Amino acid sequence: MSKKLLLTFLAVVLSGISLQSYAACSKQPIVFVHGYAGFNLQWNTMSNRFKNDGWPDCALYKFSYSSLTKSNKTSATELRDYVNWVKGRTGWSKVNLVAHSNGGLVSRWYRVFRNGYASNDDLVTIGTPHKGTSWAYACFSPACFEMRYNSSFQQDLNGRGCDTSIWSSGDEIINPDSSAKCGTSHHVGWWEHNIMLELKSTYNIVKGNI
């Protein structure tokens, strides 16, 4: 085979792979972002609900980051790289973000300071300390400092980067509870911080806003 024919053949094959990956992902990708000291398994209930409602595996992704050791700013840069990877894998130009707790701060920093709006359509946060939380004074790490009231991190964000927020009156981690409000807020009752991820009502709000 001549060099020209070989290059043409490779171009066709690679084009076919790209088209197949795009066609295989019929839904816009969702990237789930866990909270402080969180882990990806916490998203299993919600991701399974999306699957049951027709979202294929290729549209559901769980971003993992080191919340115990890294600044949210560093994690936001890693989120940017991860979203770019998801875009390349699926063929979609934008993803949706669903974030829990501190993951919402990571996502907002990504949107505001890491050009995230160019790659993100909608952000839904669940129990995120948008205005800080007293709980953050009980831990000592870069992310903890950034979750404290009136931190330089909070001041730099200055309320920006929000779309939809979900909050609970029984959230023992976000104090005051109202700190979880940002953008258009939705109340889901009197539930604990992590339990909100398991609620069908939380899922319905998330699904209705992405």
ABEGO torsion letter per residue (X at the ends): XBAAAAAAAAAAAAAAAAAAAAAABABBBBBBBBBBGBBAAAAAAAAAAAAAAGBBAAABBBBBBBAAABBAAAAAAAAAAAAAAAAAAAGBABBBBBBBEAAAAAAAAAAAAAGAAAABABBBBBGBBAAEBAAAAABBBAAAAAABBGBAAAAAAGGBGBABBBBBAABAABOBAAAABBEBBBBAEBBBAAAAAABAAAAAAAAAAX
